[in-house]
Amino acid sequence: MNDHSPRRRVFGNFILNMLPTFLGVLLAFWLSEWASERNFKVQERHLFLEIQHELELNLSDLKENFKGHEKGLAATKSLQRQLLDGSHNYDTLLQQYVDALRDFISIQHTAAYETLKSRGLASISNDSLRLQIADLYDFEFETIEKIEEKYAPHEFFEHYNEPFLRILAKCYDFTPGEVANRRIMPLSALPKEEKNLLNARLMKLKYDRLFSLEIYSEVIRKVEMVIEAIKNELGT
């Protein structure tokens, strides 16, 4: 037993001498991890704030286009009714013609999302929210851009303006002057073939507007959900 005592004392002294070093290394590691985690959270919060602001801008633009498509749909339906009923007020015909054929562009703000991608999507720790944000920018917003700017049937003015004018000019004088003097005859008095052609084009316009409204409605819903989820992450 006595032979082992000096060895035990040496080992015990070694442990006592090493303990402060070990604790120091452990503390330094913990402080480094804590600082790294804190910096990550600060950067993540900043990203969330930027993306939230950007999505709110995009949401405003989406809602404006949505209202425009609703207005176009209403104008299209009004023109359809005028084909059946000649008692409609002609004062609004010019505006209805403009609204029915109005095109829209997709205005999308993406700077904050580009920053996120440059830093890596892992810059956001919430897996579900990260995927929702990526889905919005990489799929939903691209879908809106395609139907507004790359889908030929939705180039309403280009496709419908000339055919519409050829028929409407028989009913309405588009030259400057008093509105009361612009009426030539009601749309309902058009020859059957022209009424049929105009109604066919109006039906196509109506379904294209409904399609756009359905897409916009879904994207707007998803943007609002992501904004709310970001607010929850931020505790606001």
HELIX and SHEET records of a PDB file:
HELIX    1   1 HIS A    4  LEU A   84  1                                  81    
HELIX    2   2 TYR A   90  THR A   92  5                                   3    
HELIX    3   3 LEU A   93  ALA A  100  1                                   8    
HELIX    4   4 ALA A  111  ARG A  119  1                                   9    
HELIX    5   5 LEU A  121  SER A  123  5                                   3    
HELIX    6   6 ASP A  127  ASP A  135  1                                   9    
HELIX    7   7 LEU A  136  GLU A  140  3                                   5    
HELIX    8   8 PHE A  141  GLU A  145  1                                   5    
HELIX    9   9 LYS A  146  LYS A  150  3                                   5    
HELIX   10  10 ALA A  152  HIS A  154  5                                   3    
HELIX   11  11 PHE A  156  LEU A  168  1                                  13    
HELIX   12  12 VAL A  179  ASN A  181  5                                   3    
HELIX   13  13 LEU A  187  ALA A  189  5                                   3    
HELIX   14  14 LYS A  192  LEU A  234  1                                  43    
END                                                                             
